[in-house]
Amino acid sequence: MDRRVCSVSADRIDIHPARSIIFLPIFTLALGLATFPVLYFWAGALPLEARLFLTLGALVVVPASGVGLVYSIAGAHIVIDRAKQSAVLQQGYLGMGVGTQDLVPFWKFERLQVEELTPHDYRGHQDDFAQYEVTIVKISGTRVPIGTVTVARAEAKEGLARAKEIAALVAAMAGSRVYVARRKQAKGPKVTAGRA
């Protein structure tokens, strides 16, 4: 999955952010916290506008970086749990069950669908990259995307195999089936016949 890691155990599948994203929140948190000593020791030498800017910036950056740090360490985007018989799609930024976006019980799964998002045009030309989206399709017809695999066009077979493997793991846990959609074909220009 793009910028995500899929962890699989016997009773649980976690799709969470790659732990390498921890560096940005650590950097911004350190930067935000560094403004407090600057304000404490050198506030008298700074103009009022600079003090206001540093204070407001720190008030926004420090909490946001803290939440981002917690998410990058322990957050999960999607949790498929056999014991709870459901898939929980959690809010992207907080990702800790706060602000849950969607809860899909296994009995609402119609199928898992793998579909290529990069269409071939009417001349047969292809994009340089291939994208395969794994989606939960509910009985109601609602589509809930759980991840995208992006690869170079030369590695399209491997990318499709990865997407199908993830869909098969989720489908096996949910007692559902996997459907691989046919490739999208872009429409060509309209040609109208006219009199000479």
Backbone bond lengths (Angstrom), bond angles and torsions (degrees), N, CA, C in turn:
res aa  C-N    CA-C-N  psi(-1)  N-CA   C-N-CA  omega(-1)  CA-C   N-CA-C  phi
1 M - - - 1.450 - - 1.527 109.33 -
2 D 1.302 115.96 146.34 1.456 120.03 -177.60 1.520 110.68 -68.25
3 R 1.355 115.58 121.31 1.458 124.16 179.02 1.527 111.78 55.37
4 R 1.329 117.27 22.87 1.458 121.37 177.59 1.513 109.56 -135.67
5 V 1.319 115.26 158.07 1.455 122.17 179.52 1.520 107.35 -120.37
6 C 1.323 116.43 137.14 1.464 121.87 178.85 1.521 107.95 -105.77
7 S 1.342 117.34 113.30 1.461 122.82 178.05 1.520 108.61 -104.66
8 V 1.325 116.12 127.36 1.459 120.77 -175.06 1.520 109.70 -120.74
9 S 1.329 116.47 129.48 1.465 122.07 170.07 1.525 106.91 -126.62
10 A 1.322 116.82 -178.78 1.466 120.25 -175.65 1.524 112.21 -62.41
11 D 1.327 117.92 -34.53 1.459 121.04 -173.86 1.518 114.74 -118.50
12 R 1.341 117.35 5.76 1.465 118.27 -174.16 1.525 110.17 -155.79
13 I 1.328 115.45 140.93 1.465 122.31 172.29 1.516 106.97 -123.19
14 D 1.337 116.89 122.87 1.465 122.96 177.32 1.514 108.17 -112.85
15 I 1.305 116.28 128.17 1.456 121.09 170.60 1.521 105.05 -112.80
16 H 1.326 115.26 108.54 1.461 120.33 -172.80 1.523 110.20 -129.49
17 P 1.335 116.78 166.62 1.466 119.35 -179.31 1.520 110.86 -66.32
18 A 1.321 116.17 149.93 1.458 120.55 174.84 1.520 108.27 -61.93
19 R 1.313 116.71 137.70 1.466 120.37 -176.41 1.528 112.18 -66.68
20 S 1.324 117.38 -12.03 1.464 120.41 179.14 1.529 112.35 -69.52
21 I 1.346 117.94 -13.52 1.472 119.23 179.27 1.522 112.20 -76.82
22 I 1.333 116.99 2.00 1.461 121.01 -178.50 1.532 112.12 -67.31
23 F 1.337 117.94 -24.78 1.460 120.79 -172.54 1.525 113.17 -67.36
24 L 1.318 118.74 -39.19 1.470 120.29 179.95 1.527 111.87 -64.52
25 P 1.354 120.47 -48.51 1.471 117.89 177.91 1.526 113.51 -64.15
26 I 1.336 117.58 -33.65 1.472 119.23 177.71 1.532 109.58 -64.65
27 F 1.321 116.42 -43.89 1.469 120.40 -179.62 1.529 111.33 -63.23
28 T 1.341 116.89 -47.58 1.469 119.15 -178.03 1.531 111.37 -69.19
29 L 1.346 117.64 -32.89 1.464 120.46 176.46 1.530 110.01 -65.70
30 A 1.337 117.19 -44.53 1.468 120.50 178.37 1.530 110.91 -62.69
31 L 1.325 115.64 -40.08 1.468 120.09 178.72 1.523 110.77 -64.45
32 G 1.331 116.75 -43.84 1.463 120.39 178.94 1.516 112.50 -64.94
33 L 1.352 116.14 -41.83 1.467 119.33 179.95 1.526 111.71 -69.51
34 A 1.319 117.59 -27.81 1.469 121.00 179.53 1.527 111.98 -67.70
35 T 1.325 117.93 -20.53 1.467 119.17 -179.71 1.536 112.12 -70.51
36 F 1.346 117.52 -26.88 1.467 119.23 -178.06 1.533 112.52 -66.78
37 P 1.364 120.34 -46.42 1.472 117.97 175.24 1.533 112.99 -63.81
38 V 1.347 115.78 -34.97 1.463 118.93 177.77 1.528 109.69 -60.87
39 L 1.321 116.40 -45.42 1.467 120.22 179.91 1.530 111.57 -67.44
40 Y 1.331 117.65 -35.43 1.464 120.71 -177.41 1.534 111.32 -70.26
41 F 1.343 115.86 -46.03 1.464 119.21 -173.71 1.527 113.95 -87.35
42 W 1.326 117.87 -32.69 1.467 119.82 -172.88 1.532 113.34 -120.38
43 A 1.296 117.83 20.80 1.465 120.13 -178.01 1.528 112.01 -61.80
44 G 1.330 116.63 -36.37 1.461 119.43 -178.34 1.515 112.82 -67.09
45 A 1.336 117.02 -27.00 1.466 120.40 -178.16 1.524 112.40 -86.90
46 L 1.315 117.13 -12.65 1.467 120.97 -176.87 1.522 110.49 -93.82
47 P 1.340 116.98 145.21 1.470 118.54 174.47 1.534 110.71 -68.06
48 L 1.304 115.20 159.15 1.465 121.26 -177.39 1.532 112.09 -57.28
49 E 1.339 117.16 -40.18 1.473 120.48 -179.07 1.527 111.18 -63.63
50 A 1.330 117.43 -39.14 1.469 121.13 179.34 1.520 110.49 -67.03
51 R 1.332 117.10 -41.44 1.477 120.00 177.89 1.525 111.19 -63.17
52 L 1.321 116.43 -41.63 1.465 120.91 178.92 1.531 110.55 -64.29
53 F 1.333 115.99 -44.69 1.463 120.87 179.70 1.532 111.34 -62.21
54 L 1.337 117.45 -45.50 1.473 120.95 179.98 1.533 111.45 -65.02
55 T 1.335 116.76 -41.01 1.473 119.93 -179.59 1.524 111.34 -65.28
56 L 1.329 117.16 -49.62 1.468 120.17 -179.96 1.527 111.29 -64.73
57 G 1.333 116.82 -38.96 1.462 120.19 177.48 1.520 111.85 -61.37
58 A 1.338 116.68 -44.59 1.469 120.53 179.48 1.524 111.36 -65.90
59 L 1.336 116.93 -36.88 1.464 119.92 179.36 1.529 112.62 -65.22
60 V 1.317 117.29 -26.05 1.465 120.72 177.91 1.525 110.93 -91.12
61 V 1.331 117.22 -45.28 1.464 121.77 -172.82 1.529 112.61 -69.61
62 V 1.330 118.43 -42.82 1.469 120.86 -174.75 1.532 112.18 -63.02
63 P 1.337 120.39 -51.87 1.477 118.00 178.77 1.530 113.27 -64.60
64 A 1.331 116.69 -40.72 1.468 119.10 -180.00 1.524 111.19 -63.95
65 S 1.316 117.28 -39.99 1.464 120.92 178.65 1.522 110.99 -68.36
66 G 1.326 116.86 -37.42 1.462 120.09 178.11 1.515 111.82 -62.83
67 V 1.324 116.24 -44.66 1.465 120.29 177.89 1.528 110.35 -64.85
68 G 1.332 116.72 -41.89 1.466 120.48 177.80 1.506 111.96 -63.13
69 L 1.334 117.57 -36.58 1.463 121.44 178.19 1.524 110.91 -65.69
70 V 1.337 116.57 -44.90 1.468 120.17 178.36 1.531 110.23 -62.34
71 Y 1.340 116.52 -42.49 1.473 120.16 179.28 1.527 111.34 -63.06
72 S 1.334 117.38 -41.25 1.460 119.25 -177.94 1.521 112.00 -70.88
73 I 1.341 117.82 -23.70 1.469 120.44 178.76 1.527 111.36 -87.04
74 A 1.328 117.44 -47.20 1.461 119.74 -170.06 1.514 114.59 -126.41
75 G 1.310 118.95 3.10 1.462 120.33 -175.49 1.516 112.88 -79.75
76 A 1.302 115.49 158.92 1.461 122.43 175.56 1.518 108.39 -137.52
77 H 1.316 116.08 141.60 1.457 120.71 179.48 1.526 110.04 -85.35
78 I 1.333 116.26 -44.62 1.461 121.13 -179.04 1.525 108.43 -135.93
79 V 1.329 116.19 134.26 1.456 121.80 175.72 1.517 107.67 -125.98
80 I 1.330 115.99 118.21 1.464 121.57 175.22 1.519 105.68 -106.85
81 D 1.326 116.78 116.34 1.459 122.15 -171.41 1.524 110.80 -120.97
82 R 1.345 115.78 121.72 1.466 119.97 -179.92 1.525 111.20 -66.23
83 A 1.330 118.67 -39.70 1.462 121.74 -177.93 1.527 111.39 -65.54
84 K 1.333 117.11 -39.00 1.464 120.86 -179.87 1.521 112.47 -86.55
85 Q 1.345 116.52 -8.55 1.466 122.13 178.24 1.527 112.09 55.09
86 S 1.350 115.67 43.27 1.456 118.72 -178.65 1.519 111.39 -157.30
87 A 1.320 114.01 164.02 1.456 122.38 171.11 1.521 107.04 -113.50
88 V 1.312 117.29 127.05 1.460 122.52 179.60 1.517 107.43 -111.43
89 L 1.321 116.03 119.65 1.457 121.98 176.99 1.509 106.39 -101.58
90 Q 1.335 115.91 112.23 1.453 120.50 -171.55 1.518 111.08 -97.14
91 Q 1.319 114.31 159.97 1.456 120.81 -177.50 1.514 109.71 -59.81
92 G 1.333 116.02 135.42 1.447 121.38 -172.35 1.515 115.01 -58.94
93 Y 1.332 119.34 -39.65 1.454 119.50 -173.92 1.521 111.96 -86.56
94 L 1.314 116.87 -49.55 1.457 118.59 179.82 1.520 110.35 -76.35
95 G 1.314 117.32 -48.39 1.446 122.81 170.71 1.512 116.20 58.76
96 M 1.315 119.87 18.28 1.450 120.82 -176.25 1.529 110.82 -120.09
97 G 1.315 117.18 28.91 1.448 120.24 -179.13 1.513 112.48 89.95
98 V 1.323 117.43 -8.30 1.460 121.54 177.98 1.522 107.03 -86.28
99 G 1.300 117.59 125.01 1.452 120.33 -179.72 1.515 112.61 72.43
100 T 1.336 117.41 44.30 1.467 121.34 -179.36 1.520 110.12 -56.23
101 Q 1.330 116.27 131.58 1.455 120.90 -179.67 1.524 111.54 -80.32
102 D 1.317 116.81 -45.40 1.460 118.95 -173.54 1.522 110.02 -154.81
103 L 1.309 115.87 139.40 1.454 122.93 173.72 1.519 105.93 -120.84
104 V 1.329 116.31 119.59 1.461 120.66 -177.20 1.523 108.62 -117.81
105 P 1.345 118.38 104.73 1.467 120.01 175.40 1.530 109.98 -64.75
106 F 1.326 116.30 150.57 1.459 120.66 -177.98 1.526 111.96 -57.92
107 W 1.324 117.67 -33.30 1.467 119.11 -177.31 1.526 112.13 -69.67
108 K 1.347 117.71 -13.26 1.464 120.39 176.44 1.524 113.15 -90.14
109 F 1.341 117.68 -6.54 1.463 120.57 178.85 1.528 109.10 -71.23
110 E 1.299 117.68 123.89 1.469 119.54 168.20 1.524 109.10 -87.52
111 R 1.343 115.16 -45.74 1.465 120.35 179.81 1.519 109.17 -166.71
112 L 1.331 115.14 166.13 1.455 122.80 167.57 1.518 106.03 -102.43
113 Q 1.319 116.83 132.58 1.466 119.99 -176.19 1.517 109.84 -119.43
114 V 1.331 115.37 135.51 1.459 122.20 173.70 1.516 106.36 -112.96
115 E 1.345 115.27 126.52 1.456 119.35 -174.52 1.521 109.81 -140.53
116 E 1.322 116.39 138.07 1.459 120.21 175.73 1.522 108.46 -79.95
117 L 1.326 115.85 130.69 1.463 120.61 -177.75 1.519 112.93 -93.23
118 T 1.325 118.12 -17.31 1.462 121.60 -177.30 1.519 109.17 -96.91
119 P 1.316 118.12 104.48 1.463 120.40 -176.01 1.524 112.21 -76.30
120 H 1.322 114.99 154.65 1.457 121.03 170.81 1.526 106.03 -90.00
121 D 1.319 116.82 140.65 1.456 117.37 -178.36 1.528 110.88 -81.96
122 Y 1.304 115.56 175.21 1.465 120.85 -173.02 1.521 112.21 -65.47
123 R 1.329 118.27 -16.86 1.469 120.84 178.48 1.521 111.54 -91.14
124 G 1.334 117.69 -2.57 1.459 120.88 -179.46 1.518 113.18 90.34
125 H 1.343 117.99 3.63 1.464 120.65 178.67 1.523 109.32 -74.18
126 Q 1.320 115.26 151.18 1.454 120.57 -178.15 1.525 109.60 -123.51
127 D 1.337 115.72 154.81 1.457 120.22 171.97 1.526 108.79 -71.41
128 D 1.340 116.09 164.22 1.460 120.63 178.97 1.518 112.16 -72.46
129 F 1.340 116.50 -19.17 1.450 121.40 -178.45 1.521 109.83 -123.19
130 A 1.320 115.41 153.88 1.466 121.49 174.58 1.524 107.57 -117.99
131 Q 1.333 116.53 135.44 1.465 122.11 177.78 1.513 109.24 -122.23
132 Y 1.321 115.29 130.99 1.457 121.60 178.18 1.525 108.05 -121.58
133 E 1.331 115.72 123.92 1.463 121.07 -178.96 1.522 109.38 -103.48
134 V 1.337 115.24 134.82 1.462 122.03 174.70 1.529 106.48 -101.96
135 T 1.332 116.00 125.33 1.465 121.35 -172.96 1.521 109.93 -132.07
136 I 1.334 116.00 139.77 1.460 121.28 168.67 1.523 106.24 -87.49
137 V 1.322 117.19 124.17 1.463 121.53 174.94 1.522 106.69 -104.55
138 K 1.337 115.98 117.54 1.467 120.48 -179.24 1.525 110.14 -78.78
139 I 1.305 115.95 165.29 1.470 121.92 177.07 1.521 110.02 -58.86
140 S 1.335 117.24 -33.42 1.468 121.64 179.89 1.530 112.59 -72.83
141 G 1.333 116.84 -9.92 1.462 120.68 -178.31 1.521 112.87 97.70
142 T 1.323 117.34 -9.22 1.458 120.93 177.95 1.527 109.74 -65.76
143 R 1.327 115.67 137.10 1.461 121.16 -179.24 1.525 108.91 -106.76
144 V 1.332 116.18 129.66 1.462 121.86 179.80 1.529 107.88 -121.13
145 P 1.341 117.87 102.35 1.465 119.43 -179.44 1.526 111.45 -69.41
146 I 1.329 116.65 135.88 1.466 119.78 179.57 1.526 112.05 -112.07
147 G 1.320 118.19 -10.08 1.459 118.92 177.02 1.510 112.51 168.43
148 T 1.329 114.79 163.26 1.450 122.09 -179.24 1.521 108.83 -131.14
149 V 1.314 116.08 138.15 1.468 122.00 174.43 1.521 106.83 -109.72
150 T 1.336 117.14 122.88 1.458 122.24 179.08 1.518 108.66 -117.00
151 V 1.324 116.42 128.48 1.461 122.17 179.80 1.520 109.28 -139.30
152 A 1.337 115.82 163.83 1.457 120.13 172.34 1.521 108.15 -65.61
153 R 1.327 117.15 149.88 1.464 121.33 -176.99 1.529 111.27 -56.19
154 A 1.348 117.62 -33.45 1.463 120.93 179.95 1.532 111.75 -65.38
155 E 1.344 117.41 -22.39 1.464 122.14 -179.61 1.523 111.80 -107.69
156 A 1.323 117.04 25.30 1.471 121.50 -175.35 1.524 112.05 -60.26
157 K 1.321 117.73 -38.81 1.479 119.70 -179.18 1.525 110.86 -63.98
158 E 1.336 116.75 -41.82 1.466 120.11 179.18 1.532 110.55 -66.48
159 G 1.341 117.19 -39.38 1.464 120.79 177.83 1.517 112.09 -63.49
160 L 1.334 116.02 -43.68 1.469 120.08 177.46 1.526 110.47 -63.47
161 A 1.335 116.84 -40.11 1.470 120.32 179.35 1.527 110.48 -63.39
162 R 1.350 118.06 -39.73 1.465 120.98 177.97 1.516 111.18 -64.23
163 A 1.340 116.59 -44.61 1.467 120.69 179.86 1.530 110.31 -63.25
164 K 1.340 116.67 -42.25 1.467 120.09 179.25 1.528 111.39 -66.37
165 E 1.330 117.18 -35.21 1.459 120.30 178.93 1.530 111.20 -65.16
166 I 1.340 116.22 -44.53 1.465 119.64 178.74 1.527 110.50 -64.47
167 A 1.337 117.01 -43.00 1.467 120.64 178.26 1.520 110.51 -62.55
168 A 1.330 117.66 -40.00 1.466 121.15 -179.95 1.526 111.38 -65.96
169 L 1.333 117.65 -38.95 1.469 120.89 178.14 1.525 111.23 -63.66
170 V 1.332 116.14 -45.20 1.472 120.19 179.58 1.526 109.89 -66.52
171 A 1.331 116.89 -42.91 1.467 120.88 -179.37 1.519 110.99 -63.80
172 A 1.330 117.29 -40.07 1.472 120.09 179.22 1.521 110.97 -63.93
173 M 1.320 117.38 -39.81 1.459 120.15 179.50 1.524 111.09 -70.02
174 A 1.336 116.87 -36.08 1.468 120.83 -176.68 1.527 112.30 -87.28
175 G 1.336 118.04 -8.45 1.464 119.99 -176.54 1.510 111.74 71.12
176 S 1.317 116.32 35.00 1.451 121.79 -178.02 1.522 109.47 -114.25
177 R 1.333 116.27 -166.51 1.462 120.69 179.37 1.513 109.36 -128.32
178 V 1.344 115.84 164.27 1.463 121.92 179.98 1.515 108.61 -111.00
179 Y 1.323 115.75 134.34 1.460 122.35 176.14 1.522 107.50 -122.34
180 V 1.331 116.57 126.53 1.460 121.26 177.11 1.522 107.07 -100.74
181 A 1.336 115.95 114.32 1.464 121.03 -177.34 1.521 109.74 -73.75
182 R 1.312 115.62 150.74 1.466 120.36 176.84 1.505 110.13 -69.59
183 R 1.288 115.72 154.78 1.452 122.77 -178.50 1.520 110.85 -62.64
184 K 1.338 115.75 138.53 1.465 120.37 177.68 1.527 109.31 -72.75
185 Q 1.303 116.50 142.05 1.465 122.12 176.95 1.518 107.39 -119.01
186 A 1.318 115.84 121.87 1.464 118.86 178.21 1.514 109.11 -71.81
187 K 1.327 115.55 148.16 1.455 119.71 -177.71 1.514 110.15 -84.63
188 G 1.299 114.96 144.37 1.459 121.04 179.36 1.512 111.14 -82.98
189 P 1.327 116.60 175.35 1.457 118.84 179.32 1.522 110.99 -68.97
190 K 1.330 114.99 148.39 1.465 119.02 179.31 1.511 109.05 -74.03
191 V 1.318 114.96 134.93 1.467 120.88 177.06 1.510 106.67 -115.76
192 T 1.295 116.71 121.35 1.451 120.25 179.51 1.507 109.12 -111.33
193 A 1.302 114.88 135.97 1.476 119.53 179.89 1.517 108.82 -84.75
194 G 1.288 116.65 136.45 1.460 120.85 178.92 1.508 110.57 -131.58
195 R 1.318 115.45 167.00 1.474 118.96 178.80 1.511 111.33 -78.98
196 A 1.294 114.85 145.94 1.467 119.70 178.17 1.504 109.92 -84.91
